[in-house]
Amino acid sequence: MKKDKEKQIEELLERGTERVIEKDNLKEKLLSEEKLRVKLGIDPTGTKIHLGRATALWKLRKFQDLGHQAVLIIGDFTAQIGDASDKKEMRTGLSKKEIKKNMENYLDQIGKIIDLDKAEVHYNSEWLEKLSAGKLLSIAKKFTAQQMIQRRNFKERWEKSKPIGLHEINYPLLQGYDSVQIKADLELGGYDQLFNLKIGRELQKIFNQEPQDMMTMEMLYGLDGRKMSTSWGNVINIIDDPKEMYGKIMSMKDELIYDYFRLCTDVDLKEIEEIKEKIEGGNFNPKKAKEKLGREIVERYYNKKKAKKTAKEFNRVFKDKELPEDIKEFNPFKEIEEEIKDGKLDIITLTCASGMASSNNEVKRLVEQGGVKIDGEKIEKWNKEINLDKEFVLQVGKKKFRKIVPEK
C-alpha cells in the first residue's frame, strides 16, 4: 500500500510538470500525509476553458484525491489588468462587464474537473479591492523595477522599444498577494507562470509565512502545433460538443498524439510509450491512436456511453461515408421565402441562411475548393441556383450537414 502511494506521488510530481520548487520539500510533505493548501488561480479572460488550461485543473484534482485542500482563485480583479506572462504586446485588461460575462458558467466548467463541494473558491476582488494604495506601495518597495523588467517577455519588449505598462509590472505582486491571503502551501500554474509564482513565494516570506512550493505545468500545444489560442481557433474546449471534440482530435497533427495522451488523459504512461513505439515502428496507424485518444477525452468530459456513440458516429460519417443520424432541418420557404424566385434559390443565400457559412465570400471560397455538396455532388459554380422541388442534404466541408426541407 505504501509503495502504491509513493508511485502515485511520484507520478503527481513528474507527469506533465515542467518544474517543481522545492521538489524534495514537497515530496516529503506529501509522504508525511500533511494536508496542504494547494492554490490555483485562473483569470476569466474568455468564456470557455480549453484543454491547455484544464491541465492545471486536473493536477489540482489529483491533489484533492489525495486528501489535500484545493483552493481555487478566480481572478476577477487581476483580469482587469491582464497577466503579461509570455505576452509580446502590452495588455489592456478587461472591463468588469466583460469579466462578469466570462464568469457566467465558469464554475460549471471547472466543476467538470474538480470537486467544488470540497474546494475553497475565492474571487480575488475579495481582498484586492480593499488593498489600499499605501499597502500596495509598502509591498512594491520590497522589489525593484529591474527585477520586473528582467522577466523574459518584458526584457524582449524593452530591447525592441515596445511599451511595458506600469499596471503589468504590478500584476505579479497582486497574484503573489493572493498566496499570502489564502496561506498557500503549494501553487500550481502554467509553464509561463514561474515568475509570478516566485513573487508569491517572496511575498509570503515578507509576511512571515512559510514560502509556498511551486509546480508549473508543461505547455499543451494547439491542434496545429502552435500555442493553444482561442483567437487562432486551434483549441479544444472542455464544453465542446462531443462530436466537435472528437473531430478536432482526429484532425490534429500526428506528432501531438503522445503529449495529448500524457497531459489530457489518465492512460498509463507505459501504455502511451507502447503506442508511440508501435507507431514509430510502422506497426500501428496514427488514426487508430487518435480514435483511442478521442474516446478517452470525450469520456473524461462526458461519459463512456457518449464516447462510444461519438466514435461510432464519426466512423459512419467519415469512414463509411454515411450521413449522421441527427441532421438539423432547414425550410427555406418558412425562413427566407422572400429570397426564393420561381422555386429556386442561389447556393450562396441557401448556405448562409441555413447557418452553414457566415458570409458570401466564405461560400464562394468553399465552392471554389470543392467544399460544398448537395446529396454528395460537388457544386461547381458559386452562382448556381438550386431547385427547391424536393428534399436534399446540403454539406459544407467534411463536418457540416443540413437537411433542406422545402415544404410550402
N, C-alpha and C positions, 0 to 999 in steps of 0.2 A: 504493500500500500504506500509506503514511504517512497519507494522508487518510482511509482506511478506519479506521485505528486511532484517529485523532483524533475521528472521528464516533462510534466505539464508546465512547470515553472520555467524550465529551460526553453521550451518552445515559445512560451509567452514572451520571454526576453529576446529571443532570436528571430522568430518568424515575422517577416515584414517590417522589421525595425532597422532604421538607418543608424541610430546611435542611442546609447543608454548612458546616462551620467547620474549618479555613480552606480555602475552596474553591480559591483561586488556588494556595496552597501544595500542596494535594493534587493538583491538575491537573498542576502542574509535576513532581511526583514520578512521577505515572503516565506522563507523556510521556517522562520520562528513563529509563523501564524499571527504576527502582529497585524491588526486591522488598520489598513491605510486609507487615507482620504485621497482619492485619485481624481484629479481635475482634468476636464477637457472643456475648452472654450470654443464656441462657434459663433461667428458673426453672421447674421441673416442677410447676406449680400444678394441672395436670389431666393426665388420661391421654392426651388427644388434642390434636394440633396443628391449628388451623384456618387457613383461608386468610389471615386477618389476620396471624397470627404468621409465616406462611410467606413473606410479602413480604420480610422482612429476611433470611430464609434464602436466598431466590433472589438477593438482592443480593449476599450473601456468595459464592454460587456464581459470579456474574458476575466477581467479583474473582479467584476461583480460576481461572476460564477464561482470565484474562489473565496467569496465572502467579504470582499473589500467594499468600502463606501464609494460609490460613483457620485461625483459632484459635477454636474453639467452646468456650464455658464453660457447663457445666450447673450451675446454681446450687442444688446440693443443700443447701448451708449457708444461703444467703440466703433460700431458700424457707421456712426455719423462722421467718424474720422477716416476710417479705411486703413486696413493693415497694409503697410508698404512692402512687406516681405516679398521679394522677387519681382516687384513692380518696377518697370523701366521708365514710367511716367508718373507725375505727381498725382496722388489720389485726391479726389474731391469729396469722397464720402457720400452718404445717402441722407435724405431728409427723414424726419420722424414718420411722415406719412408713408414713404416708400418702405421703411423698415417695418412698420405695422402691417402693411400688406404682405410683405415677405414672410412675416411670422405667423400668418393666419393658420396654416396647417403644419408648421414646423415640428411641433411636438408629436403630431400624429405620425409624421415620417420617422422621427427619431425613435418613437415607440415601436417601430418595426424591428429595432435592433436592441436597444437597452430596455431593461425593466424599469419603467418610470415610477412604478409604485415603490420601488426600493431605492430610487435615486434621489439625491438632493438636486433640485433645479432652481437656479437663480438667474435673474436678469441683472447685468452689472450696472444698470442705471440705479439699482437699489442703493449703491454706495457712491458711484462716480458722480451722480447728480448732486450729491451732498458734499463732495470734495471741494473745500474752499481753495481759493487762489493761493492763500498763504500756505496751506498744507501741500498743495502741488509744488509750489516753489521750494519748500523745505525738502521735498523728495528729489526734485530736479537738481538741487545743489550737490547731491551725492554723486552726480555723474557729470561728464564733460561732453561738450559738443563733438570733440574728436572721437570719443567712444562711439557716438551715434553715427557720425559720418563715415567711420571706418567699416561699417557693415557693407557687404559686397555691393548691393544694388545702389546704395547711396554714394559709395565711392565711384562707381561707374558713372552715375549721373553727374557727380561733381566734376569728374575729368572731362565730361562732354558738355559741361556748362548747362546742364538741364536743371530745372528748378527742383528744389527739395523743400517741401512745406514745413513750417515750424510745427504744424499740427501732426505731421507724420513722425517727426522726431519724438513727440510726446507719446505716441501710440504704445511703444514698448513699456513705458512707465505705467500706463493705465492698465495694460494687460498684466503686468507684474503685480500691480496693486491688488488685482483680483485674487492672486495667490495668497497675499497677506490676509485679505478679508476672510477667506474660507479656510485658511491654515492648511494649505495643500501639502501632502507628503510626497506626492508624485504628480507631475504634469505631463500630459500627452499632447502631441502636436504633429503637424505635418513636417516633412523634411526641411521646409523653408522657415520653420518657426524657431529654430535653435537659438537665435539671437534673443528673441522675445522671452523665451523660457529662461535663459540665463539671467536676464534682467529681473525676472520674478524671483529667482534664487537669491540674487544680490539684495533685493528689497526685503526679503524675509530676514536676512542677516541684520539689516539696518533696524528692523522692527523686533529684533531679538527672538526670532523664530528659527527653528531648525530648517536649514535650506532644503528645499524640495529636490528630489531626484527628478531626472528628466528622461523622457523617451520620445524620440521623433520617428515618424513612420517613413517608409520608402515611398517614393512618388509612383503613382499609378498613371501610366501614360494613356492618352485618349485612343480611340479606335484606329486613328490614322497614324499613330506613332508620335504625335506631338503631345505637349502638355494638355491634360484634360481641361477643356474650357467650354462653358455653355455657349459663349459667343462664336466658337468655331464649330459647334454642332457635333463634336466628336465624343459626346458623353453618353453614359447610360445612367439614367436617374432611377432611384430606388422605387419610385412610384410610376415608372413607365408601365404601359400596358404589357402583359406577359409576351404577347406576340411581337411587339416592338422590341422589347428587351432581348428576346431570343434571336430575332432577326438581326439586331445590331451585333450580337456576339458572333453570329455566323459570318458577318461581313468583315470582321476585324482582321488585321494583319496577322499572319501565322506566327510570327516571332513574339507576339504578345501573349500567346496562349498560356505559357508557363507562369508568367507574372500574375495573370488574372486568376489562375488556379491557386497560386500561393497567397495572394492578397485579398481575393474576393470569395474564397470558399474555405471549407474545413477539410477538404480532401487531404489525406495523409501525404506528407512530403515525400515519402518513399514511393508512393504510387505516382505522384507527379513526376518524379525523376524517371520512373519506368516509362511513362508516356513520352517524355522527352527523348529518351534513348531509342525508343521504338520509331518515333517519327524521324529522328536524325539517321537511323539505320535503314530507313525506307520500308519499315515493316508495319507502319500504322499511318493511315491517311489523316492529315491535319483536320479535315472536315469532321471525322469521327470524334476527334478530341474536342472540337468546338461544340459538337452536339452534346457531349457529356457536360462540358462547361456550361452550356446554355441551360441544360436541365438543372444543374446544381444551383445556378444563380437564380433562376425563376423559382425553384423550390424554396430557396432561402428567404425570398421576399414575399412569396405567396404560399404555396404548399406543393406536396408531391403530386397530387392529382392534377393540379393546374399545370405543373411542369411537364408531365407525361402527355397531357392533352395538347399543349402548345407545341411540343416537339413533333407529335403526330400530325398536327395541322400544318406545320411548316413543311414537312415532307410531302404532304398531299399537294400543297400549292407549288412548291419549288422543285421538288424532286420528281414527283409523279405527274407534274403539270396539270393537276386538277384544281378546281376553284375552291376557295374557302367556303365553309358551311354557312357563315352568318354575314353575308354581304349586305351592306346598308342599301336601301332603295331610294331612288330619286325620281319624282314625277315632274317633268318639265312643264306639263300642262297646268299643274297646280301651283308651281313655284315661279315660273317665268313665262307664262302664256303669251305676254305681250311681245316677247322676242321671237316667237315661232311664226314662220311665214310659209303658207302652203304646206303645212305639216312637216316642215324641215327646220333644222337648227344648225348653225355652224359649229364646228368642233371646238373652237375656242370658247364660245359662250357656254356650251354644254359642259366643258371640262371645268371652267371656273365656277359656274353656278352650282355645280354638283359638289363643290368643295374639294376637287381633286388637284387644283392648282391655284396659286394665289394671284397670278397676273397673266395678261395676254402674252407678254414676252416669254414667260415661263412655258406656256403651252407651245408657242412657236418653236422654242428650243427643244422641247421634248419630242415634238413631232419630227423635227429635223434629225434627231438622234434615234428615231425609230422606237420611242418610248411610249407611244400612245396606240392602244389597240381596241378594236371592237370585236367581241367574240373571238379573240385570238388573232385577228388580222390587223396588221400594221396600217395606220393611217399615213399615207404618203405626203399629203399636202395639208398645210395648216389652215387653208381657206375652204376645206372640204365641207359640204353641207350633208347633214345626216338625216335620213328619213326616220320619222318617229311613228312608223306604222306598226312596229312590233317591239316586244321586249328584247333587250340585249344587255351584255355586260361590257362596261367601259373599264379599261385597265390603263393605269398610268404608272410607268416604271414596273418594278418587279413585285411591289408590295401593296399597291393601292387598287382597290376594286370598287365599283359602284354599279348596282343593278338599275338600269334605266327602265322605268315602268311607265310608258306613255299612255296612261289611261285618262280619257277626257271626262 
